[in-house]
Structures are given as structure tokens and as C-alpha cells.
Amino acid sequence: MLADQHLLRIPGPSPIPPSVQRAMNQTMIGHRGKETKELMQRIKPRLKPVFGTEQDVLIVSGSGTAGLETAVVNTVKPGDEVLVIVTGAFGDRFVKICEAYGVTVQRYDVEWGAAFDPAYIKAYLQDHPTIKAVFATYCETSTGILNPIQELCKAVHEQSNALVIVDGVSCVGGVETEVDAWGIDLLVTGSQKAMMLPAGLTFITVSEKAWKVIENNEQARFYLDLRKYRKSLSEDSTPFTPALSLLFGLDQVLNLFEEEGLQAVYNRHELMKNMTRSAFKAMEIPLLTADDVSSPTVTAIKPADFAAEDLRKVIKREFNLSVAGGQQHLQGEIFRIGHMGYCSPADVLQIIGIMEIGIKKIGKNIELGQGMRAAQEVYLQQEVLA
Ligand SMILES: *Cc1c(COP(=O)(O)O)cnc(C)c1O
């Protein structure tokens, strides 16, 4: 096997584009100097379209979970009552963070593999007017669900004054996100998924309404205090030493987004989703999620008559292709293909071709080329539509 080739198709971290990798190799600069200020000035306006916002997008160094914790410590305090929508492992993480800070959590658990129902949440808020914030996951990475965030915002804002706080770590940059138009009060994303960077940056948007809550929140916080980030960013700076190499990379990621066009980036993700899903349908291997709620960035497959882990092992051993397994109770039950960020329809064809060999090798009698053909047909179909 070619030792240096690793086909990384897990739902984050995702592969880094070569030009981004090179950008990150730039010579280090002083974080209080003119170079950093100019870098921030280049990045600041160009991040906004990715989030669909006119607000400045705050950047905190840390993994995605640091962003989730930032959301919690800034908006709520011990004793506040919140609703956390749990559609999988990452909704569950929001619960754990809230509980760690003594926040009173009401959970709305949805079967893993399904999306939440905004109408249920609206009715719940009607009966529970004390809820201060609703926490939700945009793409639930553990199941491959893309939850209806726009409808959630509408339902919550019609019914209550609660903030809508969204974890978009595994899809922002790959799917349309309209923070201002939808009314998301606080959105968090990370750098290592559809944003095509290594882990280490988290991006946060905050609505006017959420700023009022944040300004008056008595919860103790220091490094994660968003007020510091807002003040520094208004001066094209950061309160602490930023992860400068990642910002060099981000500058180039934004170039790539602009060259391709954001709409084309989203279309590419949609196409990769459709190619992947039709391949498994053609092979009659069940998908975990329904078409209308599935994420353009990650697909979960739930094989009925072979072991997901056997397939993962053989494709890793023979092709160094990594896909993810299941989390928590779905461990061993599913495998998940990340098709986000630096990933194209050409990569999907490679994944499907390898999968067919792997599935055959572990003893399931499929006809070679069936999945591949379906994916190719989806590709050709969209060309006709374009
Ligand atoms: C990856 C991910 C995170 C953050 O995980 P980190 O390991 O802390 O970067 C949070 N939410 C979702 C939905 C994710 O996919």
C-alpha cells in the first residue's frame, strides 16, 4: 500500500487542500503587529457570506467543543432553564456542557436518524414559558441528519423570547446557512469539517438579541468571554494570541470559496450526497436517514446483512480509506462517510468503487459496478439539469 496516501473520509477532520496547507506554512508573525491586523482585515468581511450574516464573525482558538462551551457560558447561568434538542451524540454534548455549568436542562430526545419537529418545540415552549434558550444541532454528525434550523427559528421566535443556539460544526461551509435571515441567535462552527482546515478554530456569530443577554449574564468566564472577542475584533485584533497558522490557512480557504462561488460549493455537497445515497440504494444497502432530512456533508449507512466494522477494516487495510463507525448505541451498527470540504464528485466515485470491492470481500454478494453506475448516473443527470 502507498504509505503516504490516506483517503480520509470521516466526518471531520477532513482533508486539507494543498494550497491551504502551503498557506499555513508561512513564516510566523507577531500577533500585535501590522501583518496580523491586515490578515484580520482580509478575513473579517469575507467570512460573513459563509454564515449569511452582516455581523462580525468571532474567532476563538479551540476545537468545536470549545465553541459549544463558549455558547453556553456566555448565554446562560446556573439555574437557568433551557431546552436541548438531542438528535444524536452532539445534541447530547450540549446537554453535558449545560449540566456541567449547573443549567437546568429539559431534553427533547429524537430517535437517532430522524430530524426534530419544530412544531413540537413550539408547543413545548407554549407550555414552558420559562425556557431561556433552545439548543439545537444543524448537521447531527453522528447520524447524518440535517435538522430544519430555519423552521426551528421561526417556531421559537413566534412563541417565545428564548434564544436559538445552533451547533453547525459539521456543515457550515458546505450547506447554505442564513444566520440573519433565519434568525439564529448564536451559531457555532469549527475549522476541521467543511471549512477545510485542521482543528483549532471555532467561529461564532451572535445576534443583537443574544448580545443583550451576553452583556448582562453574570456567569463567570474569562478566556471564553465573547465580549472580549467582540471588542478586539472591532479593532481587527484578538484578545489572546490567535492560532495564526490556521488564520493563514483560513485566508486561503476564503479564496477557494470565492473562486468556486459559495452556491457552487453548496451544489457540490448536494451532488456528493445524492451520488452517495443512490449508490447504496442501488446496492440495496439501507441508509440510516430519509432523503429529505439527510445532510450534504455526511451519510450514515446501516447495513442489514453484514457487519459495518468488517467493511471499515477491509477498506482501511487494503486502500487506507478511513470512514467513521457509529457512536454510542449505533457503534457497530452503522458506518459514516464524510463528503465535505476538500471532497469532490471524483472522490465519491473513488469511495464507491472501493466500497464495492470491500463489500464483496467481506462476503456479501453484490454485483460490481451497481453502486458506481448509480452514482455516475446522478452525476450525469445534474449535468443535464445545469
Ligand atoms: C465535530 C463536531 C463538534 C466538535 O468536536 P471537536 O472534537 O470538539 O472539534 C461539535 N459538534 C458537531 C456537530 C460536530 O460534528
The ligand as an SDF file (V2000), in Angstrom:
LIG
                    3D

 15 15  0  0  0  0  0  0  0  0999 V2000
  -17.0530   17.6710   15.2690 C   0  0  0  0  0  0  0  0  0  0  0  0
  -18.2340   18.2590   15.9270 C   0  0  0  0  0  0  0  0  0  0  0  0
  -18.1300   19.0590   17.0830 C   0  0  0  0  0  0  0  0  0  0  0  0
  -16.8580   19.4650   17.7430 C   0  0  0  0  0  0  0  0  0  0  0  0
  -15.9860   18.4990   18.0580 O   0  0  0  0  0  0  0  0  0  0  0  0
  -14.4870   18.8420   18.4620 P   0  0  0  0  0  0  0  0  0  0  0  0
  -13.8930   17.4890   18.5060 O   0  0  0  0  0  0  0  0  0  0  0  0
  -14.5110   19.4920   19.7760 O   0  0  0  0  0  0  0  0  0  0  0  0
  -13.9310   19.7320   17.4070 O   0  0  0  0  0  0  0  0  0  0  0  0
  -19.2740   19.6220   17.6020 C   0  0  0  0  0  0  0  0  0  0  0  0
  -20.4590   19.4280   17.0290 N   0  0  0  0  0  0  0  0  0  0  0  0
  -20.6040   18.6830   15.9150 C   0  0  0  0  0  0  0  0  0  0  0  0
  -21.9660   18.5480   15.3110 C   0  0  0  0  0  0  0  0  0  0  0  0
  -19.5010   18.0720   15.3370 C   0  0  0  0  0  0  0  0  0  0  0  0
  -19.6460   17.3480   14.2260 O   0  0  0  0  0  0  0  0  0  0  0  0
  1  2  1  0
  2  3  1  0
  2 14  2  0
  3  4  1  0
  3 10  2  0
  4  5  1  0
  5  6  1  0
  6  7  2  0
  6  8  1  0
  6  9  1  0
 10 11  1  0
 11 12  2  0
 12 13  1  0
 12 14  1  0
 14 15  1  0
M  END
$$$$
